[in-house]
Amino acid sequence: MLPMTQIAKKRLLMTLVLLVGLFVTLKLTYWVHWHQGTLEIQTQSERQLTELVNFLDAALSRYESIPHVLSTNPMLANALKEPQQSQNIHALNLYLEEVQHITEASDIYLLDALGIAIAASNWQQRFSFVGKDFSFRPYYTEAISGKLGRYYAVGTSSDKRGFYFSYPIYQPGSQGVLGAIIVKVDIADIEQQSTSMALAGQYQFLISDPENIVFIASVDEWRLTSLTPLTAAKQDAISGAKRYAERTIGQLKITPAYLDNAPRGDALYHITKGREQAQYMDTHQWMSRALWRVHILTPMQPLNDALPGVLLLAASIYLLLALSWLFSAERRRNLQRMQLAHSLLEQRVQERTEDLQQANERLKDTQDELIQAAKLTVIGSLSASINHELNQPLAALRSYAQNTQTLLARNMQDKAQDNLKIMIELTDRLADIVSQFKSFTRKSQGADSATDLARCITQALTIVKPEIDKQGIQLDVELPNDQYQVWGDNVRLQQVLVNIMSNAIVAMQQSLQRKLTIRVTAADKFSIRIQDSGPGVRESQMEKIFEPYFTTNERHGLGLGLSISQRIIESMQGQITVANAPEGGAIFQINLPIYLLEERLPQ
């Protein structure tokens, strides 16, 4: 594992990397959002600007041909030639008034060669143009020179903003100009319709002249203000031209400073609107015929308002991805640690398995030694009976040998031969007894095989039979007629049977009636029932009787016999139990599975 200082440094470095990544993500998100947003706004503004310019052109074009049409009416030339004829002037006023109502123009009036109005559609109004001098207006000078005049200004008489169209009145039959007919269009109506379009398109607009004076605007306080600083020279020029009559021209609060040559659609300004200052994108276009510069001002506030949400979304996605990456990295590290731990565990398990195998081998050796010790203990307890069993044939052999010597000395060959035959039989009997004990006392090889159950019981009885006879015990054995086999170690199974029988013999030493009953039955399993006529087993000792080193006063030895016997029977897939008989005495019952040949055949 890493030291704590290294872990702390690693975590600090990871935190710094995450913070730098978050900063870069937010910066990139801001740039993409702003760049994409301004492109969309610019594209939309270009479309709205085209729509507004087309509308203004169409609105002005409706009135552009009216002066030319009116100039063809002889009434206008006659009135200019004979201005003192009041009837002709009156008729002309009525005519101009009627045309004004039909065309919805603001005013229509006729100027003589000196720029004096001699007839007007507003002849009955208090601000009638009749008798007024308009020679200072550029539209008069253009018309009197034989051109179609266009001009926009604030009326000096009506104080209304208007766009003026003028056309010369020629003397019949010659190219001499008698005067000019003027048609004034009310800018307020065009401004109102344009403002409705701006509201629908969610933008603002303003229209400025070549001197950057705002003439038309969707915001009232922007109207008749200057986009550029108002110097003294500029003020004098505005006053001298009388374009805006007596109106006061103010300074529009705009930052940064407005530039005439600003890139189209790429200028951002903060403009005061009411008590607040809003940011707009300026998209403008020059109208050469009207000498107007039309500005579409798209508010940037919606783009700015959407920025926190976009940044929050980007930060959330970044953090989610970062957490996913950290989780994946941690998961990989955990998997690596788990694999390492698994490898170490496997190595330790292998080492422990080897230790257990060695311990099992040592335990097996110890168990074999214990079994061998238990066998020797049984043989020791039976030694007196064994000696008696061996001494009888040996005494008989000695007697027959002495008798044979006497018969040979007397030359009684036939009887000597009979004695030798008996001696040979006694020798065979001794060999059988010794071989049986030798087989019982030798160490088991641990190899399981098919074992004849009846033969195994008979061999066990051979070992304990001398003690049974010595103690005067009645033996009752009932074995099955058929030959049955079990799978296990013959020597160890004998050890179990001898051990139980020996315990039964010892238990019956103080009994008046001594009887050992052995019954073997076969059903689903073999059942070997060994019952004695002794005092039985106390109830308090039933659960401990198979424990190692447990013994009773009635029994002798190390207390390992029954514990080892239980392990041997369980290794043969069997069970051993103990109970007390109703009539007295203990009953040891061994259950073993029946061995069938096909069970051991290879699959």
C-alpha positions as a printed Julia matrix, in Angstrom:
603×3 Matrix{Float64}:
   0.0      0.0     0.0
   1.08     3.6    -0.65
   2.1      5.82    2.29
  -0.51     8.38    3.41
   1.53    11.3     2.04
   1.59     9.73   -1.44
  -2.15     9.01   -1.26
  -2.83    12.63   -0.23
  -0.64    13.95   -3.07
  -2.36    11.64   -5.54
  -5.81    12.79   -4.42
  -4.73    16.46   -4.57
  -3.37    15.98   -8.09
  -6.56    14.23   -9.18
  -8.66    17.06   -7.7
  -6.59    19.67   -9.55
  -6.95    17.72  -12.81
 -10.72    17.52  -12.33
 -10.97    21.25  -11.56
  -8.85    22.17  -14.6
 -10.99    19.86  -16.74
 -14.14    21.49  -15.36
 -12.76    24.96  -16.1
 -11.82    23.99  -19.66
 -15.23    22.37  -20.17
 -17.08    25.48  -18.95
 -14.86    27.76  -21.03
 -15.38    25.67  -24.15
 -19.11    25.42  -23.49
 -19.32    29.2   -23.07
 -17.47    29.78  -26.33
 -19.55    27.26  -28.3
 -22.81    28.57  -26.83
 -21.89    32.2   -27.5
 -20.45    31.53  -30.95
 -23.34    29.36  -32.09
 -25.88    31.71  -30.53
 -24.44    34.81  -32.21
 -24.37    33.0   -35.56
 -28.05    32.08  -35.19
 -28.92    35.61  -34.08
 -26.97    37.08  -36.98
 -28.71    34.81  -39.48
 -32.11    35.67  -38.03
 -31.27    39.39  -37.95
 -30.22    39.32  -41.61
 -33.58    37.82  -42.53
 -35.49    40.33  -40.39
 -33.46    43.21  -41.8
 -34.29    42.16  -45.35
 -37.98    41.95  -44.46
 -37.95    45.4   -42.83
 -36.05    47.06  -45.71
 -38.44    45.51  -48.24
 -41.39    46.79  -46.22
 -39.94    50.33  -46.07
 -39.21    50.31  -49.78
 -42.72    49.15  -50.55
 -44.28    51.71  -48.18
 -42.37    54.6   -49.78
 -42.77    53.35  -53.34
 -46.56    53.68  -53.04
 -46.17    57.47  -53.02
 -43.15    57.91  -55.27
 -45.15    58.08  -58.53
 -47.93    60.33  -57.23
 -46.06    63.64  -57.86
 -45.3     62.62  -61.42
 -48.92    61.71  -62.09
 -50.19    64.94  -60.56
 -47.73    66.99  -62.63
 -49.56    65.97  -65.81
 -52.79    67.66  -64.69
 -53.14    71.06  -66.5
 -54.7     72.56  -63.38
 -51.28    72.71  -61.73
 -49.58    74.51  -64.66
 -52.52    76.92  -65.07
 -52.41    77.79  -61.36
 -48.7     78.48  -61.59
 -49.12    80.68  -64.67
 -52.03    82.65  -63.21
 -51.67    82.46  -59.4
 -53.92    85.55  -59.03
 -56.93    83.62  -60.34
 -58.5     82.69  -57.01
 -61.08    80.42  -58.61
 -58.39    78.28  -60.15
 -56.47    78.18  -56.82
 -59.59    77.22  -54.89
 -60.39    74.47  -57.36
 -56.82    73.24  -57.11
 -56.97    73.17  -53.28
 -60.1     71.07  -53.43
 -58.49    68.77  -55.94
 -55.32    68.31  -53.85
 -57.44    67.68  -50.74
 -59.39    65.0   -52.55
 -56.22    63.32  -53.84
 -54.74    63.42  -50.33
 -57.75    61.58  -48.93
 -57.62    59.0   -51.71
 -53.87    58.32  -51.49
 -53.7     58.65  -47.67
 -50.72    60.94  -48.04
 -49.97    63.3   -45.19
 -49.96    66.5   -47.29
 -49.86    67.51  -50.97
 -48.92    71.07  -51.98
 -47.8     73.09  -54.99
 -44.76    75.37  -54.97
 -44.08    78.15  -57.47
 -40.73    78.9   -59.01
 -39.66    80.8   -55.86
 -40.54    77.94  -53.5
 -43.75    79.58  -52.19
 -46.74    77.26  -51.65
 -49.72    78.57  -53.66
 -52.04    75.59  -53.08
 -52.19    72.73  -50.52
 -54.41    69.91  -49.4
 -54.36    71.35  -45.87
 -55.52    74.77  -47.05
 -58.24    74.77  -44.4
 -55.96    73.68  -41.49
 -54.47    76.13  -38.98
 -50.97    75.0   -40.07
 -51.82    75.4   -43.78
 -48.81    75.42  -46.07
 -50.32    78.06  -48.37
 -48.06    81.08  -48.52
 -45.16    79.36  -46.76
 -41.63    79.48  -48.21
 -40.07    76.03  -48.74
 -37.24    77.12  -50.98
 -34.7     76.01  -48.34
 -35.77    72.4   -48.65
 -33.56    70.17  -50.84
 -36.62    68.56  -52.41
 -37.55    72.0   -53.89
 -34.13    72.62  -55.38
 -34.07    69.11  -56.91
 -37.54    69.52  -58.45
 -36.97    73.04  -59.73
 -33.88    71.7   -61.46
 -36.03    69.14  -63.27
 -35.42    66.05  -61.05
 -37.51    63.81  -58.87
 -36.74    64.88  -55.34
 -36.65    62.73  -52.19
 -36.18    64.06  -48.7
 -37.14    63.33  -45.1
 -37.42    65.89  -42.36
 -39.6     67.28  -39.59
 -42.16    69.67  -40.99
 -41.53    73.29  -40.01
 -45.25    74.03  -40.03
 -46.82    70.77  -38.85
 -43.87    69.65  -36.66
 -44.48    66.15  -37.98
 -41.87    63.81  -39.38
 -42.36    63.08  -43.05
 -40.8     61.81  -46.22
 -41.15    64.16  -49.18
 -41.41    63.33  -52.88
 -41.22    66.24  -55.38
 -41.59    66.56  -59.13
 -41.22    69.56  -61.47
 -44.21    71.25  -63.21
 -43.25    72.06  -66.77
 -44.65    74.88  -68.87
 -46.82    73.38  -71.63
 -44.94    73.05  -74.88
 -41.53    73.84  -73.39
 -38.93    72.55  -70.94
 -39.3     75.51  -68.62
 -40.11    74.66  -65.01
 -42.97    76.62  -63.51
 -42.86    75.07  -60.05
 -42.97    71.75  -58.14
 -45.64    69.44  -56.73
 -44.79    67.95  -53.3
 -46.25    64.8   -51.68
 -45.51    64.32  -47.97
 -45.74    60.83  -46.39
 -46.33    60.61  -42.64
 -43.39    58.68  -41.18
 -45.31    57.94  -37.98
 -47.58    55.45  -39.79
 -44.6     53.6   -41.32
 -42.86    53.65  -37.95
 -45.91    52.19  -36.21
 -46.2     49.31  -38.68
 -42.47    48.67  -38.51
 -42.65    48.61  -34.7
 -45.41    45.98  -34.9
 -43.1     43.86  -37.07
 -40.28    44.35  -34.55
 -42.47    43.27  -31.65
 -43.5     40.14  -33.54
 -39.87    39.38  -34.38
 -38.69    40.18  -30.82
 -36.16    42.79  -31.88
 -35.77    46.58  -31.9
 -34.89    48.8   -34.84
 -33.81    52.34  -35.64
 -33.23    54.25  -38.86
 -30.49    56.87  -39.06
 -29.53    59.47  -41.65
 -26.06    60.02  -43.13
 -25.24    62.21  -40.1
 -26.14    59.28  -37.81
 -29.25    61.0   -36.45
 -31.96    58.52  -35.53
 -35.05    59.54  -37.49
 -37.26    56.49  -36.9
 -37.07    54.03  -33.95
 -39.14    51.38  -32.22
 -38.2     52.92  -28.85
 -39.46    56.48  -28.3
 -36.45    57.71  -26.34
 -34.09    56.65  -29.14
 -35.88    58.86  -31.66
 -34.12    62.1   -32.76
 -30.88    61.19  -31.01
 -27.38    60.99  -32.39
 -25.48    57.73  -32.6
 -22.18    59.62  -32.64
 -21.04    62.42  -30.31
 -22.73    65.83  -30.96
 -19.91    68.24  -31.64
 -20.49    72.0   -32.03
 -19.89    71.77  -35.77
 -22.42    68.97  -36.06
 -24.97    70.97  -34.06
 -24.52    73.99  -36.36
 -24.91    71.8   -39.44
 -28.14    70.26  -38.11
 -29.57    73.67  -37.23
 -28.62    75.14  -40.6
 -30.25    72.36  -42.59
 -33.49    72.72  -40.6
 -34.15    69.04  -41.33
 -35.44    68.52  -37.81
 -37.11    71.95  -37.5
 -37.08    73.07  -33.87
 -36.63    69.57  -32.44
 -33.73    69.1   -30.0
 -31.31    66.37  -30.97
 -29.96    64.41  -28.01
 -27.1     61.97  -27.53
 -27.96    58.26  -27.56
 -26.35    56.44  -24.63
 -24.49    53.69  -26.45
 -21.31    51.8   -25.53
 -18.87    51.18  -26.97
 -18.78    54.21  -29.3
 -20.75    53.69  -32.5
 -18.65    53.2   -35.64
 -19.92    53.85  -39.15
 -17.61    51.2   -40.53
 -18.5     48.5   -37.97
 -18.74    45.03  -39.56
 -22.26    44.21  -40.55
 -23.93    41.98  -38.04
 -20.83    41.71  -35.85
 -21.21    44.78  -33.59
 -22.44    44.44  -30.01
 -23.66    47.56  -28.18
 -25.1     48.37  -24.79
 -27.93    50.86  -25.35
 -30.0     52.55  -22.67
 -33.67    51.7   -22.77
 -35.7     53.28  -20.04
 -33.82    52.88  -16.79
 -31.97    49.79  -17.94
 -29.13    49.17  -20.31
 -29.47    46.18  -22.62
 -27.03    44.55  -24.99
 -27.92    44.32  -28.67
 -26.4     42.98  -31.84
 -26.47    45.62  -34.56
 -27.24    44.42  -38.09
 -27.64    47.31  -40.55
 -28.18    48.01  -44.23
 -28.0     51.19  -46.28
 -31.06    52.25  -48.31
 -29.52    54.3   -51.14
 -32.78    55.75  -52.51
 -34.06    56.93  -49.17
 -30.57    57.72  -47.83
 -31.38    55.73  -44.68
 -29.33    53.26  -42.69
 -31.67    50.67  -41.22
 -30.46    49.01  -37.99
 -31.86    45.76  -36.59
 -31.02    45.55  -32.88
 -31.44    42.0   -31.6
 -31.35    41.67  -27.8
 -28.65    39.37  -26.45
 -30.42    38.87  -23.13
 -32.11    35.56  -24.13
 -28.71    34.18  -25.11
 -27.23    35.37  -21.81
 -30.19    34.0   -19.84
 -29.72    30.57  -21.39
 -26.0     30.53  -20.56
 -26.25    29.44  -16.84
 -28.46    26.49  -17.77
 -26.11    25.43  -20.56
 -23.08    25.76  -18.26
 -24.88    23.79  -15.54
 -25.78    21.07  -18.03
 -22.21    20.93  -19.34
 -20.82    20.82  -15.79
 -23.28    18.06  -14.87
 -22.34    15.98  -17.91
 -18.64    16.57  -17.25
 -18.97    15.6   -13.59
 -21.05    12.57  -14.54
 -18.41    11.45  -17.04
 -15.63    12.22  -14.55
 -17.4     10.23  -11.83
 -17.97     7.4   -14.29
 -14.29     7.45  -15.2
 -13.28     7.53  -11.54
 -15.71     4.73  -10.78
 -14.34     2.67  -13.68
 -10.75     3.38  -12.61
 -11.57     2.47   -9.02
 -13.39    -0.63  -10.23
 -10.34    -1.64  -12.28
  -8.11    -1.08   -9.27
 -10.49    -3.09   -7.11
 -10.49    -5.88   -9.68
  -6.71    -5.83   -9.74
  -6.63    -5.88   -5.94
  -9.19    -8.69   -5.93
  -7.18   -10.63   -8.49
  -4.04   -10.09   -6.43
  -5.9    -11.07   -3.28
  -7.36   -14.06   -5.1
  -3.9    -15.11   -6.23
  -2.54   -14.69   -2.71
  -5.55   -16.55   -1.36
  -5.02   -19.37   -3.84
  -1.36   -19.48   -2.88
  -2.25   -19.54    0.81
  -4.96   -22.13    0.21
  -2.46   -24.25   -1.67
   0.04   -23.86    1.15
  -2.65   -24.63    3.73
  -3.83   -27.58    1.62
  -0.31   -28.94    1.54
  -0.08   -28.39    5.3
  -3.43   -30.11    5.77
  -2.36   -32.98    3.57
   0.79   -33.36    5.61
  -1.25   -33.04    8.81
  -3.74   -35.6     7.49
  -0.89   -37.94    6.69
   0.52   -37.41   10.17
  -2.97   -37.83   11.62
  -3.44   -41.0     9.6
  -0.14   -42.3    10.84
  -1.15   -41.36   14.37
  -4.51   -42.98   13.9
  -2.87   -46.11   12.6
  -0.57   -46.07   15.61
  -3.57   -45.6    17.9
  -5.38   -48.47   16.19
  -2.29   -50.59   16.52
  -1.98   -49.62   20.18
  -5.66   -50.46   20.71
  -5.08   -53.83   19.07
  -2.11   -54.52   21.31
  -4.17   -53.42   24.3
  -6.84   -55.95   23.35
  -4.2    -58.64   22.84
  -2.7    -57.7    26.22
  -6.07   -58.01   27.93
  -6.55   -61.38   26.23
  -3.0    -62.57   26.82
  -3.96   -64.96   29.64
  -6.59   -66.63   27.5
  -4.2    -66.74   24.55
  -1.52   -68.36   26.68
  -4.08   -70.94   27.84
  -5.14   -71.53   24.23
  -1.51   -72.09   23.19
  -0.39   -74.03   26.26
  -2.98   -76.78   25.81
  -1.7    -77.85   22.33
   1.91   -77.39   23.47
   1.33   -79.62   26.55
  -0.37   -82.19   24.37
   2.54   -82.03   21.92
   5.03   -82.6    24.76
   2.99   -85.58   26.07
   2.64   -87.11   22.59
   6.36   -86.55   21.89
   7.4    -88.37   25.1
   4.92   -91.14   24.37
   6.28   -91.46   20.85
   9.82   -91.84   22.16
   8.65   -94.72   24.39
   6.77   -96.36   21.48
   9.83   -96.08   19.22
  12.0    -97.58   21.96
   9.6   -100.51   22.16
   9.55  -100.76   18.37
   5.85   -99.96   18.19
   5.99   -98.23   14.83
   2.27   -98.16   14.08
   1.29   -96.42   17.29
   4.23   -94.04   16.92
   2.93   -93.07   13.44
  -0.53   -92.35   14.93
   1.06   -90.08   17.55
   2.98   -88.19   14.86
  -0.25   -87.58   12.91
  -1.88   -86.16   16.05
   1.21   -84.02   16.7
   1.03   -82.65   13.12
  -2.65   -81.71   13.66
  -1.76   -79.99   16.94
   1.03   -78.11   15.15
  -1.42   -76.96   12.41
  -3.81   -75.8    15.12
  -1.04   -73.77   16.75
  -0.1    -72.31   13.35
  -3.73   -71.28   12.72
  -3.97   -69.6    16.15
  -0.66   -67.79   15.72
  -1.43   -66.71   12.12
  -4.8    -65.35   13.2
  -3.24   -63.26   15.95
  -0.41   -62.24   13.65
  -2.91   -61.05   11.03
  -4.85   -59.11   13.67
  -1.87   -57.39   15.22
  -0.15   -56.3    12.01
  -0.69   -52.73   10.72
  -3.38   -52.24    8.1
  -2.24   -51.26    4.61
  -5.26   -48.95    4.26
  -6.49   -50.65    1.08
 -10.25   -51.16    0.94
 -11.63   -54.23   -0.78
 -14.67   -56.48   -0.82
 -14.79   -58.18    2.6
 -16.83   -61.28    3.48
 -18.83   -60.23    6.54
 -19.4    -63.71    8.01
 -15.73   -64.64    7.65
 -14.67   -61.36    9.27
 -16.94   -62.07   12.27
 -15.62   -65.62   12.51
 -12.0    -64.4    12.48
 -12.82   -61.87   15.21
 -14.44   -64.62   17.32
 -11.29   -66.7    16.94
  -9.34   -63.99   18.74
 -11.77   -63.53   21.64
 -12.87   -67.2    21.86
 -10.18   -68.19   24.4
 -11.34   -65.43   26.77
 -14.98   -66.38   26.22
 -14.22   -69.95   27.16
 -12.12   -68.86   30.12
 -14.88   -66.63   31.5
 -17.51   -69.27   30.9
 -19.57   -67.01   28.66
 -22.41   -68.46   26.65
 -21.91   -67.55   22.98
 -24.98   -67.2    20.73
 -24.07   -66.41   17.11
 -26.5    -66.2    14.19
 -25.0    -65.42   10.78
 -26.86   -65.19    7.43
 -26.81   -68.25    5.23
 -26.01   -66.24    2.11
 -22.57   -64.83    1.48
 -22.65   -61.06    1.9
 -19.85   -58.61    1.42
 -19.07   -55.07    2.56
 -16.55   -52.61    1.12
 -13.76   -51.78    3.52
 -10.58   -52.86    5.3
 -10.91   -56.42    6.69
  -8.29   -55.9     9.41
  -9.87   -52.67   10.68
 -13.37   -54.15   10.68
 -12.01   -57.05   12.76
 -10.51   -54.47   15.12
 -13.99   -52.93   15.63
 -15.62   -56.31   16.28
 -12.86   -57.52   18.61
 -12.94   -54.23   20.53
 -16.74   -54.38   21.09
 -16.65   -58.07   21.99
 -13.75   -57.52   24.42
 -15.63   -54.65   26.09
 -18.66   -56.95   26.42
 -16.53   -59.69   28.03
 -15.11   -57.21   30.55
 -18.58   -55.79   31.28
 -19.93   -59.26   32.17
 -17.17   -60.17   34.67
 -19.39   -59.36   37.66
 -22.57   -60.8    36.14
 -24.02   -64.08   37.33
 -25.37   -64.91   33.9
 -22.92   -64.31   31.14
 -24.13   -64.4    27.57
 -22.81   -62.79   24.38
 -25.29   -62.63   21.49
 -24.28   -61.79   17.92
 -26.97   -61.3    15.25
 -26.46   -60.3    11.6
 -29.46   -59.25    9.5
 -29.59   -57.94    5.92
 -32.23   -55.59    4.53
 -31.3    -52.27    2.93
 -28.1    -52.44    4.96
 -26.17   -54.93    7.08
 -27.02   -54.74   10.76
 -24.52   -56.34   13.2
 -26.05   -56.5    16.69
 -23.7    -57.36   19.61
 -25.49   -57.69   22.95
 -24.08   -58.61   26.37
 -25.73   -59.47   29.71
 -23.72   -56.96   31.7
 -24.95   -53.9    33.68
 -25.38   -51.78   30.52
 -24.34   -48.14   29.92
 -25.43   -45.31   32.19
 -27.66   -42.67   30.56
 -25.2    -39.94   31.56
 -22.46   -41.78   29.65
 -24.41   -42.41   26.42
 -23.34   -39.15   24.68
 -19.69   -39.44   25.79
 -19.04   -43.11   25.2
 -17.57   -42.54   21.7
 -15.41   -39.6    22.76
 -11.62   -40.11   22.8
 -10.06   -41.05   26.16
 -13.45   -41.59   27.78
 -13.64   -44.73   29.93
 -15.65   -46.13   32.83
 -14.73   -47.91   36.01
 -15.99   -51.16   34.56
 -13.75   -50.86   31.49
  -9.99   -50.73   31.2
  -7.54   -49.28   28.65
  -6.89   -45.79   27.25
 -10.49   -45.03   26.28
  -9.66   -44.9    22.56
 -11.25   -48.16   21.4
 -14.83   -46.98   20.8
 -13.69   -43.6    19.37
 -11.43   -45.36   16.86
 -14.16   -47.91   16.13
 -16.62   -45.1    15.31
 -14.15   -43.47   12.87
 -13.47   -46.82   11.16
 -17.21   -47.53   10.68
 -17.91   -43.98    9.42
 -15.02   -44.31    6.92
 -16.89   -47.38    5.57
 -20.05   -45.17    5.13
 -21.63   -46.86    8.14
 -22.91   -46.03   11.62
 -22.36   -47.39   15.11
 -24.79   -46.82   17.98
 -25.22   -47.98   21.58
 -28.34   -48.66   23.62
 -29.45   -50.61   26.68
 -31.52   -53.77   26.3
 -34.86   -53.9    28.21
 -33.76   -57.1    29.94
 -30.38   -55.58   30.84
 -27.01   -55.29   29.15
 -25.66   -53.09   26.39
 -26.41   -53.37   22.7
 -23.88   -52.14   20.14
 -25.31   -52.0    16.62
 -23.24   -51.54   13.48
 -24.99   -50.63   10.18
 -22.99   -51.04    6.96
 -24.03   -50.67    3.31
 -24.29   -53.9     1.33
 -21.57   -54.17   -1.29
 -22.74   -54.84   -4.86
 -20.18   -55.67   -7.5
 -21.62   -53.28  -10.13
 -21.17   -50.35   -7.75
 -17.37   -50.66   -8.07
 -17.18   -51.25  -11.8
 -15.64   -48.39  -13.78
 -18.14   -46.11  -15.46
